[in-house]
């Protein structure tokens, strides 16, 4: 999904194969996650990491992103993709932003 690019200091950027891509911060859409998706992610199993990953990927799919950004992200080798996702998750536009149920102070 491509949207008008927000100001440069308000997007997360990453590189893949020599090209720079942007993703909006997850905090911009976290409130838009459907309750059913959140419930299903949490009920999928006993593994908290699995639930977090399901939520991360669901959030990635609904945020504003540059054309081709998600394809580029998913084309990265697994360790690089997961490191990029973690960096994206930690990206904050302001101190008021927070991850899924996490305060900004707890991510420092």
C-alpha positions in Angstrom: 0.0 0.0 0.0 1.6 3.3 -1.0 0.7 6.5 0.6 2.2 10.0 0.4 5.5 9.8 2.1 5.5 11.5 5.6 8.3 13.9 6.5 11.7 12.1 6.5 12.1 12.4 10.3 8.8 10.6 10.7 9.5 7.4 8.8 11.7 4.4 9.3 14.1 3.6 6.4 16.0 0.5 5.5 18.1 -0.6 2.6 17.9 -3.6 0.4 20.0 -4.3 -2.7 21.2 -0.7 -2.8 17.8 0.9 -2.6 16.4 2.8 0.4 12.7 2.1 1.4 10.5 3.7 4.0 7.8 2.4 6.4 5.6 4.4 8.6 6.1 3.8 12.3 4.0 1.0 13.7 2.5 3.3 16.3 0.6 5.1 13.5 -1.6 2.1 12.9 -1.5 0.0 16.1 -4.9 1.2 17.1 -6.3 0.1 13.8 -5.4 -3.6 14.4 -8.7 -5.5 14.4 -9.6 -7.0 17.8 -10.1 -10.4 16.2 -6.6 -10.4 14.8 -5.2 -9.4 18.2 -7.2 -12.1 19.8 -6.1 -14.8 17.3 -2.5 -13.8 17.7 -2.6 -14.2 21.4 -4.7 -17.4 21.3 -2.5 -19.1 18.7 -0.3 -20.8 21.2 1.6 -20.6 24.5 4.6 -18.9 22.9 4.6 -15.1 23.6 7.2 -14.6 20.9 4.9 -16.3 18.4 2.1 -14.0 19.3 4.4 -10.9 19.1 5.6 -12.0 15.7 2.0 -12.5 14.4 1.2 -9.0 15.6 4.3 -7.5 14.1 3.6 -9.0 10.7 -0.1 -8.0 10.9 0.9 -4.4 11.7 3.5 -4.3 8.9 0.7 -5.3 6.5 -1.5 -2.3 7.4 1.0 0.6 7.8 1.7 3.1 5.1 4.7 2.0 3.1 6.6 2.9 0.0 5.8 0.8 -3.1 7.9 -2.3 -2.9 9.0 -1.8 0.7 7.3 -4.9 2.1 8.5 -7.0 -0.8 12.1 -5.8 -0.2 11.7 -6.5 3.5 10.5 -10.0 2.9 13.2 -10.6 0.3 15.9 -10.1 2.9 17.6 -13.2 4.5 15.7 -14.2 7.6 18.2 -12.8 10.2 18.4 -9.5 8.3 14.6 -9.3 7.9 14.0 -9.9 11.6 16.7 -7.4 12.6 15.1 -4.8 10.3 11.6 -5.5 11.7 13.0 -5.1 15.3 14.7 -1.8 14.3 11.4 -0.7 12.8 9.5 -1.7 15.9 11.9 0.3 18.1 11.7 3.4 15.8 9.9 6.2 17.5 8.8 9.6 16.1 8.3 10.9 19.7 8.5 9.7 23.2 4.7 9.3 23.3 4.9 6.6 20.7 4.8 3.0 22.0 5.0 -0.5 20.7 2.2 -3.0 21.1 1.4 -2.6 24.8 4.9 -1.2 25.6 5.8 2.1 27.0 8.7 4.0 25.4 10.6 3.9 28.7 10.6 0.1 28.7 12.1 -0.1 25.2 15.2 1.9 26.3 
